Amino acid sequence: MDFVMNFPLTPSKKDVVWVVVDRLTKSAHFIPVRIDYSLDKLADLYVSEIVRLHGDRDSRFTSQFWKKLQEALGIKLNFSTTFHPQTDG
């Protein structure tokens, strides 16, 4: 992940490009953002723009209850692809 800065403002007031590279699929994602976005906003964008394409959005994993429970317990879920144990951490 990296940020490319110093672009002129777009009509939607974006001035930075957030570059996210998926090392597994070797695909790059370019997300226009603003320089003043908070970490919460970037996390929401990450879920809506990246996880929706590569992650499991089953309600069993994404419900507010489970998110808050994992956060409270300090659990960080790392999903891997089926039949590709090399991605298990």
C-alpha positions in Angstrom: 0.0 0.0 0.0 1.1 3.5 -0.8 -0.2 6.9 -1.4 0.6 9.0 -4.5 0.1 12.6 -3.7 0.2 16.1 -5.2 -2.5 15.6 -7.9 -4.8 18.5 -8.8 -8.3 18.3 -7.2 -10.8 16.2 -9.1 -14.4 17.4 -9.4 -15.2 15.1 -6.4 -12.4 16.9 -4.4 -10.0 13.9 -4.4 -6.3 14.8 -4.5 -4.5 11.5 -3.6 -4.4 8.1 -5.1 -4.3 5.1 -2.7 -2.4 2.2 -4.4 -3.1 -1.2 -3.0 -1.3 -4.2 -4.6 -2.6 -7.7 -3.9 0.6 -9.8 -3.8 -1.3 -13.1 -4.3 -3.1 -12.1 -7.5 -0.6 -9.4 -8.5 -3.4 -7.0 -9.2 -3.3 -3.4 -8.4 -6.1 -1.2 -7.2 -6.1 2.6 -7.4 -8.5 4.3 -5.1 -9.0 8.1 -5.2 -9.0 9.6 -1.8 -8.6 13.0 0.0 -5.5 13.9 1.9 -7.6 14.5 5.1 -9.3 11.1 5.2 -9.2 9.5 8.7 -8.0 6.0 9.4 -11.7 5.0 9.9 -12.6 6.3 6.4 -9.7 4.5 4.9 -10.6 1.3 6.6 -14.2 1.6 5.3 -12.9 2.2 1.8 -10.6 -0.8 2.1 -13.5 -3.0 3.0 -15.8 -1.6 0.3 -13.2 -1.5 -2.5 -10.8 -4.3 -1.8 -12.3 -6.9 0.5 -15.5 -7.0 -1.5 -13.5 -8.2 -4.5 -11.2 -10.7 -2.7 -12.8 -11.5 0.6 -15.6 -13.6 2.0 -18.5 -11.2 2.7 -20.6 -13.9 4.3 -22.7 -12.4 7.1 -21.3 -14.8 9.6 -17.9 -13.0 9.2 -19.0 -9.4 8.7 -21.8 -8.8 11.2 -21.3 -6.0 13.6 -21.5 -8.4 16.6 -18.5 -10.5 15.3 -16.5 -7.4 14.4 -16.9 -6.0 17.8 -16.2 -9.3 19.5 -13.0 -9.9 17.6 -11.9 -6.3 18.3 -12.6 -6.7 22.0 -10.6 -10.0 22.1 -7.8 -8.6 20.1 -8.3 -11.1 17.3 -7.1 -10.4 13.8 -8.6 -12.7 11.3 -6.4 -13.8 8.4 -8.3 -15.6 5.7 -6.5 -17.8 3.2 -7.6 -19.3 -0.1 -8.9 -22.9 -0.3 -6.2 -25.4 -1.2 -3.4 -22.8 -0.9 -1.9 -23.4 2.5 1.2 -21.3 1.7 -0.9 -18.2 2.5 -1.6 -19.4 6.0 0.4 -17.2 8.4 
